[in-house]
């Protein structure tokens, strides 16, 4: 992948090559922009993989019959469908049989 490069350095290089002397203006975050991305919910338990920067979670598979001909046109509809039809990791833990020796 190469070395990380700061966006401002790329911008300054392009400005210099353009030759028009455009200024770089820092405006801050706009509405809806964020500095980081939440990849897992509080109910999910991330597990490390072979790569130190990559994590994964186990999810219960959905059966094709469950989805059927459901119309899922957008993210909100998909999220609502998933909440209604798929167990959360916490619910799955409740279904696990108690370990031997547990009171």
N, C-alpha and C positions, 0 to 999 in steps of 0.2 A: 504494500500500500504506500510505502514511502514515508517521509517525515511529515509530521503535522505542520500546517502552515496557518498563520493567523490571517483571518479575513481582511483585516486592515492592511496587512502587507501586500496581499493580492490587489486590493483596491488602489493602494499607492503606486504599485507597479503599473497597473492599467492606466492610471491618471498620468503618470510620467510618460508612458509610451504614447498616449493620446496627444500630449503637448499643449492642452488648453488650460492647464493650471486650475483644475477643479478642486475645491476644498472638500475634505472629509468632515462631515458634521455628525456628531454623536447625539442621537435624539432620545435614547432610552428605549425601553420596551413599549410597544404599542399595545392597545387593548387586545387581549387574547394571546399575546406572545408570552413565552415562558423560557426560562434559562435551562430547565432540566425536564426530563420526561419520567413520569412514574410508570414503571413497567409491570409491576405486580400489585395486586390488591392486598389489603391487610389480611384477607382470608387465605391467600396463597402462601405456600412455603417454598421459597426459591432454593434450588439445589445447585451446587457448583458442577461444572462440566470439566472436560479435559483442559479447556482453555481458561486461564485465570480471570479473564474479563467477561466470560459468557456464563450466564446462569439459565436454568430452566425450571419449569414447574410441571407437575403431573396434572393432567386434566382428564376427567371422565369422558370417554368417547360418546358422541351422540349417535343414536341409531337412525339410519336413513328414514325408517318408518315414522319416527317422531317428527322429523321436519316435513316430510311429505310434500304437499304443494303449498306450504306456507309462503306467503309473500313477505319478503324481508327487504324493503327498498332502501333502508338507510341504517346508520349505526344505532340510533335510538331504538328503532324497532327490533333490531338484532339483540341489543342489550336487554330489552324488555322480554323478548322471547327466551333468551338464555336464563334470565332470573326466574322465569315461570317454569322452565322445563329441565333445568340442570341443577344438580345438587352442588352446593358450595363445598370446599374442602372441609370446613367445620362440620357440615352435615354428614359428610362421608366418614369423618372420624367418629361421629356418634354411632354410625352403623357398624363400625368394626367391633368384632367380639372382644370382650374383656380379656386381657392377658392372664395366663395362668398364675395363680397365687395372688391375684388382686382381690381385695375384699369388696 
